[in-house]
Amino acid sequence: MTQQPMKHFKIFLILALFPVFNATCQDNKSSNIALLSNQIPTDTPLVFAKGVISIDNHVMGSITFNPAMDELFFQRRASDESHNIYTMKLINGQWSKPVFAPFSTNKKYLDFHIRFHPKGDRLYFGSTRPLNATAKPSGLHQWYIKKTANGWGTPIPLLDTPFAGRFAMCTTPAANGNLYFTSKEKGQKLKDEGIYYAINKGGHYTSAKKMGKAINYPGTWIAHPYVAPDESYIIYDAERTSEYENGDLYISFNQNGTWSKSYSLGPKINTKLSEGAATVSPDGKYLFFSRGSEKVRKDGSKYWTGSLYWVDFVRLKKEILKKHKDN
């Protein structure tokens, strides 16, 4: 008679523990990222992977993760060096040490603002490297690289529409292949750059089109877009205050094909320092961004230094959406 209640108790215990086990499994990917920092952020940004990715006296750029969040790429440089792209992999539950990405080992050229395609099979980045082995450097171009069975292939320059004959930087793909990037028109000053996009038409692209005033007005240095894989929101940085070199982060939401007014990410994100180059983890849980400032040496020369930060994006987005709904 006592076995039947005990059997029911065991079944109840298994059922009670299943949601916990299931949630733990769902959080495994997030814990991959958490392995790089001692503390998980909430509503206040924390330095990400201090001493490993974010190191003193360096300038940090953006970071990007593959869908499984077991491979990442980021950019950084010492104050007197050029940007290079680094990579790390999760192997047997531990992250490898940062090393130069195999396609970014030449310190003579600038490699930066790398972005995974949401499918994880392609990387986009900007580079000042020559267009081929015999050519001289010809300025900044956008490049992509495909993942093969043997690893990452050879970088290929994007020279056709929408990039032909135009300045472009920080290309970010949506899941459907649409591209968002920083650009400007011929004759414009660099500070007048803005956010542009091109529509994927079966592997071919429409001409670059500048996004509307909801994103590109007001301000200067409007740049470095990150678009959600489903194009439900876009995050970018811009200077919209009178303070020198005070870039801040903004978000706009896609409402049935119309982009909403842009909202500041708020005072906990946007400070008197310069914030920019934001990305979001593939699970949508964490926002990553650089924060830095210009400093002056004893001889009067200037240099930049900064770190990579992360913050709970789920909470942040809920707060902004509530504000958006109320307004």
Summary of the structure (lengths in Angstrom):
residues: 327
radius of gyration: 21.6
end to end distance: 63.7
largest distance: 88.7
contacts: 970
relative contact order: 0.12
helix: 16%
strand: 41%
